Amino acid sequence: MLQPKQLGYLALDVANLESSLRFYQDVAHFEVTEEREGAVYLTGGIQHHWLVLKQSQSPGVNRVAFEMANPADLEAIEKRLRGAGVEVERGGSLARERVDQYIRFRDPDGIMIELFTDMVTMPMPPTYAHRVHMSKLLHTVLLEKDINKSVPFYTDLLGFQISDWVERSAAFMRCGDHYHHSLGVFGTGGTRTSVDHVCILVPTLDDLMRARANVMALGIPFRNDLLKHAPSGSIAIYLRDEANNLVVEFCWEHGQILDDTHRPRVLPAMPETLDMWRLVGPSHGKGLPSRADMFQGGDTPPQIGGDGGQAHPMTENGALDSLGVRLSDGAQLAKSK
């Protein structure tokens, strides 16, 4: 199937390179592989980079990059995009970009997406000085204004497959590595566009708990602490890069979908979808919000496509809240030059 192989890296323009670098080294456990032309490349695996940090007066997410399996697939998707009228930039240089070929284009909300082939591979894995081993850069979640435009863009043009829905306001999508999702797109009801979080998969529960202990020792704020997701079955923690308003997730036991006949579930927008360990309701868990608390009184729910035009039972922002995403969350996009 013509689709990306996996999430490759995130490029983040930052206001303070020194403090951002310290955060991703000390808290996210990344190692610097290279510094060149004002950019710092960091990784948690044998790939040259999972993250690119660059000093900028207009901070924000510069681009989200996915790896393609080979140049032929890259060329085929480029042809598909151009045929749909999408403006595409082609480039690539191992010496300059550390990837051999790439195409860059914007999704319906203006987020810059890159597809690339053949990133430089490091000769040895990181030393994991903090004893937190990492398996891969697993997924990212985008907050987009109109999910009815964004989801078809990623499925029809880029080949992502929907693994599960949350109502019809959030879609989890997989690609060539078969993990439950390499990409999430959450609708914001037209209010904003941003990158909510990036996720790192760790190989053992011990690695997850060491990462958690380190976050606590450094006094870094959690967004969510130790939960189990219903969509993927993963156990996770979420911590805040407050300087860049980006959330970093560490997770363990994220499921894969290997059945070609898999049909996406439609999960409810409720706290138990975010965290299966959370008890919510009037008969237990005093002090926790009930399902009724998630409904936005007086709001008119939007019409969400894909289900015959049936109305979503709450606003998209109400659904986001049930998934742990606050109105203030999400790294903004870097301004176009």
N, C-alpha and C positions, 0 to 999 in steps of 0.2 A: 504494500500500500504506500502511496506517495504521501509522506508526512515527515516532520522532523524526527530525529532520533532521540533527542533528549534536550533538557534545558542546559544551556552552555555557560552563560555568565550574565552578570548585571553590570552595567556601566553607570557609575554614580558620580555626578559632579557635586563637590562639597565646598562649603564656605571655609572650613578649617581643615586642611589636609592632615595636619599633624594630629589633631585630636581624633579625627575619623580613623586614621591609620591605627592609632593606639587602641581604639574601641575594637576594630576588627581583628587585631592581633590578640589582645588580652581577653576579650569577651567571646568573640566568635571563633577564636583559635586558628585563624588563617595565617599562612606564612607568605612573606614577600618573595616573589620569584624574580621580579625585575622592576627597575625604575628607569623610565625613559620619557623624554619630552614632556615633563611635568605630570606624568601619570605614574601611579603605583599599581602594579599587578600583584594580586594575591590569590592563593589557592588553598584548598583543603585536600587535594588529591594529586594525581600525577598530571592532570591537565595543567597547562601553563597558567590559566587564571579562571577563577570563579567570580572574581570581582575586580573591577577597574575603578580606582579612585582618582579623581582629577580636581585640582583646585579651580574654582570658578567663582565669578561674581554673580552668577545666576545659577545657584545650586538646584539640584533636582535629579531625577532619574533621566539619564541621557538615552539609554536604550536597554532593551531586554533581548538577549540573544539565544537562539536555539541552534543546536548542531544538526546538520544534515548528514546522512550516511555516506554520500558520495557526490562528486560534482555533477553527475547526470541528474540526480534528483534535485539538486539545487537549480540547475538550468530548467528543469521541467516546471518547478514551482514558479520560477521567474516568468516563464512564458505564460503560465496560468494567470499570474497577477497582472501582467501587462495586458493580457487579453480582457481582463475585467476592468481595465482603465486605471489601475493603481500605478502611481508614479514610483519607479524603482531606481535606486542608485546601486550600481555594481562596482565592486572594488576588491581589494585584498592584497596583502603583502606580508609574507612571513617576517621580513625584516622590520616592518613598521607596525603592523597590526597584530602579529603573532598568530594570524590565521591565514590560510592560503587564498581562499576566495570567500566573498560575502556578497549578499544583497541586503539593502536596507530600504524600509518603506514604513509608512504610518498606517496604523489600524484606524477604524472609523472614529475613534476618540482622539486620535492624534498621537498615540503612544508609538515611539520609534521601535520597530521590531527589526532584528537582524537574523538572518539565516546564514550559517557559515559552514565551511568544510575544512578539515585538517588543521586543527589547532596544534601548536607546538606541544610535544609531550615531554615532561620532565624525566630525567634519567632515573630518579629515585623518588619514592613517595615522601611526604613531609615527615619531619621527626616527631610530630605530635608532642611537643614539649610539655603541654598541659595534660597529657594522658587522655585527651578526648579524641578518639579516632573518628574519622568521618568517611562515609561510603561514597556519597555523591551530593552534588547540588541538585535537589530533587524537583522543586516546583516553585512557581511564583503565583501570586493572586493579584489580579488587576481589578480596580474599581472603575466601572465604566457607566456612562450616562444612560445608554440605550442598549440593553442586552439583546433586543430584537435585531439590532444591526451587528453588534460585536460577535455574538456567538456564530451566526452564519459565516461571517468573515473567517473565523478561525477553523470552522469545520469544512466549509465548501471550498475555500481557497487554499488553506494551509494543511488540510487533511487531519486535523485533530478529531478524535472520537469522543463523544460524550459518554462519560462513565456513570454519572448521576446528576440529578437536579436537586436543588433545594427549592421546593415549590417550582415556580418558573422564573425565579429571580436570581438564581445563582447556578452556574454550570461548572462541573468538574470535568476536565478533559484530559485524555491520555494521548500519548504518541508512541513512538517506536520502542521505547523501553518497557512498555506495558504496565508501568506503575499506575495506580488508580488515577492520579492526576499529575501531570507536569505543568498544567496551567489551570487556574481557576479564574472565571470571570463573574464578578458579582455586580448586579445592577444597583445603581444609586438613585434611581428615580429622577434622573436628569440633573442632580445636584452637583456632581463633581467627577473628575477623572484623576486617578492617582494609582500608585503601586502600593498595595497594602503590606505584603510581606514576601520574604523569600525563605525557603525551607531547606535545611540540611538534614540528610538522612544519616543516622549513626548506626553502627553494626550491632551494638549490644545495649541492654538496659543499663549496664554499668557506665557506658559512655554518656548516655543521656543523664544519668544521675550525677556524674562528675561535672558535666556542663552546667547542670542546675546548681550544684554546690558552689561552683565558681561564680555564677551570677549572683548568688546570695552573698558570698564573701565580699564581692566588689560593690555591693549595694546597688546593682543595676535593677531598674524596675521591671517587673513582669507585666505583660498584658494578661496572660493566662498561665497558670501554674499547674502542671500535671493534670492533663485531661486525656480522654480517649475519644477519638473522633468516630462518629457513626459511618460516614462515607467510606473512609479508607481503612478503618480499624487501627490507625496508628495511635501511639501514646506520645504526647508532645508537651513541650513548654514553649512559650512565646516571650521574648524579651524585647525591650525597646531601645533602638538607636534614637534617642531623643533629639540629638543634634540634627538628624536628617529626616526625622519623622517616619522612619522605616522600621518595621518589625522583623525580627529574625526568629525563625522557628527551628528548633531541634526536634526531630521525631525519630521514633523507632518502630519497626514492624508495620511499615506502610505496605498495604496489599497490592498485588498485581492482578491484572485481568488478562487471562490467557485464553478465555473462551471466546471464539469469534462470534458466537451467537448471543453474547451478553446484551441484555436490554437494560437501558438506564432505569434506575429507580427514581421515583419522585418522593423525596424525603420532606418531612414537615419542617417549617421554619420555627423551630423551638429549641430551647437551650440543650435538650438531650441530644439533638443532632450534632451540636458542637461538642458536647461532653456527655458520653453515655454513663458516666459515673455520677452525674449530677441529678439529685432528686428535686423535682419541682412540682408543686401543687399544694392545694389547701389542706390535704390530709397528712402531709409530711413536709419537712424542711422549712420550719418556720423562719421567717425573715428572708427567704429566697423569693424571687418574683414568680408568680403563677403565670400560666399561659395567657391569661387575660391581660396581664401587664404588658405583653408584647404588642397588643393591638393599639393602634394610634387612634384614639377616640375622635370621631368626626371627620377623619381623613377619608378621601375617596380613593379606593384602591385602584392602581393602574391596571390596564389590560395587558396581559403578558402573552406573547405569541407561543405557538407550538402545542397548544392544547385546545384548539378550536375557539380561542378567544375568551376562555373562561377567566374570570377575575381572580387575581391573587387575593387571599384572605386578609392581607394587611399591606401597608405601604412597603416599598422596597427598603426604605431606611429602617423600618421596623424589623424586616427580615435580617438586614445587616446586623442590627443590634443583637438579635437572637444568635447570630454566629460570632459574636464577640468583637465586632468591628464598630468602633465609635465614630461619631460624625467628624471628629478631629483627626482620625487616623488616615494614614496614607501619605507616602512621599510624593511630593508634587513633581511635575515634569520639568526638566530643564528647558529654559526658553530657547526657541530656535534662533540660530544666528543668521 
